[in-house]
Amino acid sequence: MSTPLFVRPEAAADLQDAFEWYEKRASGLGAQLVGELDRALASISASPFAFSRAHREIRRVFLRKFPYGVFYHVDGDRVVVLAILHTARDPRVARQRGAGGSDASGQ
């Protein structure tokens, strides 16, 4: 059984920025990034506790073909994606996003 995912707006913005950057380099490369992310999110949803902790309750999974990590935490019966960050970025960004707790909207 899969665990529902909620992607915070900041994480969606991370993805949008990365998608645009890759599409400017080569048409279709952004779509490949999204495909890799979809695979990672499916793995997270299937086994949210299978991936290592990056900090306290925040976990991280790396994409296979792109230098990005997906930072998330389990919040009750769902997974909240906090950030999708290039590996060169400071992972404290995800910690800062996670410090505010889960999204109150319940989406």
URSULKA-V902087 format. One record per backbone hydrogen bond with DSSP energy under -0.5 kcal/mol. NH is the residue of the N-H (numbers start at 1). CO is the residue of the C=O. E is the energy in kcal/mol with one decimal. If there is no record, write none. Layout:
nh:NH co:CO e:E
nh:NH co:CO e:E
This chain:
nh:3 co:45 e:-2.5
nh:4 co:77 e:-0.7
nh:6 co:79 e:-2.9
nh:8 co:6 e:-0.7
nh:8 co:81 e:-2.2
nh:11 co:8 e:-0.6
nh:12 co:8 e:-2.1
nh:13 co:9 e:-2.2
nh:14 co:10 e:-2.0
nh:15 co:11 e:-2.2
nh:16 co:12 e:-2.3
nh:17 co:13 e:-2.5
nh:18 co:14 e:-2.3
nh:19 co:15 e:-3.1
nh:20 co:16 e:-2.5
nh:21 co:17 e:-2.2
nh:22 co:18 e:-2.5
nh:23 co:19 e:-2.5
nh:24 co:20 e:-1.8
nh:25 co:21 e:-0.9
nh:26 co:22 e:-2.2
nh:29 co:26 e:-2.1
nh:30 co:26 e:-0.5
nh:32 co:28 e:-1.6
nh:33 co:29 e:-2.0
nh:34 co:30 e:-2.2
nh:35 co:31 e:-2.2
nh:36 co:32 e:-2.3
nh:37 co:33 e:-2.5
nh:38 co:34 e:-2.7
nh:39 co:35 e:-1.9
nh:40 co:36 e:-2.2
nh:41 co:37 e:-2.9
nh:42 co:38 e:-2.1
nh:43 co:39 e:-2.0
nh:44 co:40 e:-2.4
nh:45 co:41 e:-2.8
nh:46 co:42 e:-2.1
nh:47 co:43 e:-2.2
nh:50 co:47 e:-1.9
nh:54 co:58 e:-3.2
nh:55 co:58 e:-1.8
nh:58 co:55 e:-3.2
nh:59 co:57 e:-0.5
nh:59 co:72 e:-3.5
nh:60 co:52 e:-2.1
nh:61 co:70 e:-1.7
nh:63 co:68 e:-2.8
nh:68 co:66 e:-2.2
nh:69 co:85 e:-2.9
nh:70 co:61 e:-3.1
nh:71 co:69 e:-0.6
nh:71 co:83 e:-2.8
nh:72 co:59 e:-2.4
nh:73 co:80 e:-1.9
nh:75 co:73 e:-0.5
nh:75 co:78 e:-3.0
nh:76 co:74 e:-0.6
nh:78 co:75 e:-1.2
nh:79 co:4 e:-2.9
nh:80 co:73 e:-3.0
nh:81 co:6 e:-2.9
nh:81 co:79 e:-0.6
nh:82 co:71 e:-2.4
nh:82 co:80 e:-0.6
nh:83 co:71 e:-1.5
nh:85 co:69 e:-2.2
nh:87 co:67 e:-2.7
nh:89 co:86 e:-1.9
nh:93 co:90 e:-1.8
nh:94 co:91 e:-0.9
nh:95 co:91 e:-1.3
nh:96 co:92 e:-2.8
nh:97 co:93 e:-2.0
nh:98 co:94 e:-2.2
nh:99 co:95 e:-1.4
nh:100 co:96 e:-0.5
nh:100 co:97 e:-0.6
nh:101 co:98 e:-1.7
nh:106 co:103 e:-0.9
